[in-house]
């Protein structure tokens, strides 16, 4: 069960950085 939670954490962390980065580049 701990593996499933870690998989979601990794995906959320990988999806969070690209989102703000794209927003900053688009606004610039």
Backbone atoms as SQL, in Angstrom:
CREATE TABLE atoms (id INTEGER PRIMARY KEY, chain TEXT, resi INTEGER, resn TEXT, atom TEXT, x REAL, y REAL, z REAL);
INSERT INTO atoms VALUES
  (1, 'A', 1, 'UNK', 'N', 0.843, -1.222, 0.000),
  (2, 'A', 1, 'UNK', 'CA', 0.000, 0.000, 0.000),
  (3, 'A', 1, 'UNK', 'C', 0.879, 1.274, 0.000),
  (4, 'A', 2, 'UNK', 'N', 2.002, 1.240, 0.664),
  (5, 'A', 2, 'UNK', 'CA', 2.882, 2.436, 0.702),
  (6, 'A', 2, 'UNK', 'C', 3.418, 2.762, -0.697),
  (7, 'A', 3, 'UNK', 'N', 3.516, 1.742, -1.535),
  (8, 'A', 3, 'UNK', 'CA', 4.052, 1.964, -2.896),
  (9, 'A', 3, 'UNK', 'C', 3.056, 2.809, -3.700),
  (10, 'A', 4, 'UNK', 'N', 1.802, 2.508, -3.521),
  (11, 'A', 4, 'UNK', 'CA', 0.765, 3.224, -4.298),
  (12, 'A', 4, 'UNK', 'C', 0.791, 4.707, -3.905),
  (13, 'A', 5, 'UNK', 'N', 1.008, 4.968, -2.648),
  (14, 'A', 5, 'UNK', 'CA', 0.982, 6.371, -2.182),
  (15, 'A', 5, 'UNK', 'C', 2.218, 7.100, -2.748),
  (16, 'A', 6, 'UNK', 'N', 3.339, 6.382, -2.785),
  (17, 'A', 6, 'UNK', 'CA', 4.580, 7.013, -3.280),
  (18, 'A', 6, 'UNK', 'C', 4.443, 7.329, -4.786),
  (19, 'A', 7, 'UNK', 'N', 3.789, 6.453, -5.508),
  (20, 'A', 7, 'UNK', 'CA', 3.622, 6.640, -6.968),
  (21, 'A', 7, 'UNK', 'C', 2.815, 7.913, -7.227),
  (22, 'A', 8, 'UNK', 'N', 1.808, 8.150, -6.412),
  (23, 'A', 8, 'UNK', 'CA', 0.978, 9.353, -6.611),
  (24, 'A', 8, 'UNK', 'C', 1.771, 10.598, -6.238),
  (25, 'A', 9, 'UNK', 'N', 2.624, 10.475, -5.225),
  (26, 'A', 9, 'UNK', 'CA', 3.422, 11.635, -4.791),
  (27, 'A', 9, 'UNK', 'C', 4.402, 12.015, -5.903),
  (28, 'A', 10, 'UNK', 'N', 4.987, 11.005, -6.507),
  (29, 'A', 10, 'UNK', 'CA', 5.986, 11.267, -7.566),
  (30, 'A', 10, 'UNK', 'C', 5.299, 11.915, -8.770),
  (31, 'A', 11, 'UNK', 'N', 4.146, 11.437, -9.105),
  (32, 'A', 11, 'UNK', 'CA', 3.429, 11.976, -10.292),
  (33, 'A', 11, 'UNK', 'C', 3.000, 13.417, -9.992),
  (34, 'A', 12, 'UNK', 'N', 2.546, 13.683, -8.793),
  (35, 'A', 12, 'UNK', 'CA', 2.077, 15.034, -8.438),
  (36, 'A', 12, 'UNK', 'C', 3.265, 16.009, -8.450),
  (37, 'A', 13, 'UNK', 'N', 4.410, 15.538, -7.969),
  (38, 'A', 13, 'UNK', 'CA', 5.599, 16.420, -7.933),
  (39, 'A', 13, 'UNK', 'C', 6.098, 16.688, -9.348),
  (40, 'A', 14, 'UNK', 'N', 5.916, 15.711, -10.221),
  (41, 'A', 14, 'UNK', 'CA', 6.410, 15.884, -11.604),
  (42, 'A', 14, 'UNK', 'C', 5.432, 16.738, -12.414),
  (43, 'A', 15, 'UNK', 'N', 4.204, 16.775, -11.980),
  (44, 'A', 15, 'UNK', 'CA', 3.194, 17.557, -12.731),
  (45, 'A', 15, 'UNK', 'C', 3.112, 18.986, -12.203),
  (46, 'A', 16, 'UNK', 'N', 3.594, 19.210, -10.998),
  (47, 'A', 16, 'UNK', 'CA', 3.502, 20.562, -10.400),
  (48, 'A', 16, 'UNK', 'C', 4.569, 21.513, -11.000),
  (49, 'A', 17, 'UNK', 'N', 5.801, 21.084, -11.098),
  (50, 'A', 17, 'UNK', 'CA', 6.866, 21.956, -11.621),
  (51, 'A', 17, 'UNK', 'C', 6.604, 22.433, -13.055),
  (52, 'A', 18, 'UNK', 'N', 6.217, 21.556, -13.956),
  (53, 'A', 18, 'UNK', 'CA', 5.978, 21.938, -15.346),
  (54, 'A', 18, 'UNK', 'C', 4.802, 22.918, -15.481),
  (55, 'A', 19, 'UNK', 'N', 3.871, 22.849, -14.566),
  (56, 'A', 19, 'UNK', 'CA', 2.686, 23.725, -14.652),
  (57, 'A', 19, 'UNK', 'C', 3.074, 25.188, -14.405),
  (58, 'A', 20, 'UNK', 'N', 3.697, 25.505, -13.279),
  (59, 'A', 20, 'UNK', 'CA', 4.086, 26.890, -12.961),
  (60, 'A', 20, 'UNK', 'C', 5.124, 27.389, -13.957),
  (61, 'A', 21, 'UNK', 'N', 6.016, 26.543, -14.389),
  (62, 'A', 21, 'UNK', 'CA', 7.074, 26.933, -15.335),
  (63, 'A', 21, 'UNK', 'C', 6.431, 27.385, -16.646),
  (64, 'A', 22, 'UNK', 'N', 5.440, 26.644, -17.090),
  (65, 'A', 22, 'UNK', 'CA', 4.767, 26.963, -18.368),
  (66, 'A', 22, 'UNK', 'C', 3.987, 28.273, -18.220),
  (67, 'A', 23, 'UNK', 'N', 3.414, 28.485, -17.055),
  (68, 'A', 23, 'UNK', 'CA', 2.598, 29.685, -16.823),
  (69, 'A', 23, 'UNK', 'C', 3.503, 30.925, -16.842),
  (70, 'A', 24, 'UNK', 'N', 4.687, 30.792, -16.271),
  (71, 'A', 24, 'UNK', 'CA', 5.623, 31.939, -16.213),
  (72, 'A', 24, 'UNK', 'C', 6.126, 32.267, -17.621),
  (73, 'A', 25, 'UNK', 'N', 6.422, 31.229, -18.375),
  (74, 'A', 25, 'UNK', 'CA', 6.954, 31.451, -19.735),
  (75, 'A', 25, 'UNK', 'C', 5.860, 32.018, -20.641),
  (76, 'A', 26, 'UNK', 'N', 4.645, 31.588, -20.403),
  (77, 'A', 26, 'UNK', 'CA', 3.539, 32.051, -21.254),
  (78, 'A', 26, 'UNK', 'C', 3.201, 33.510, -20.932),
  (79, 'A', 27, 'UNK', 'N', 3.310, 33.848, -19.647),
  (80, 'A', 27, 'UNK', 'CA', 2.975, 35.223, -19.223),
  (81, 'A', 27, 'UNK', 'C', 4.055, 36.194, -19.711),
  (82, 'A', 28, 'UNK', 'N', 5.295, 35.693, -19.773),
  (83, 'A', 28, 'UNK', 'CA', 6.412, 36.551, -20.201),
  (84, 'A', 28, 'UNK', 'C', 6.284, 36.800, -21.697);
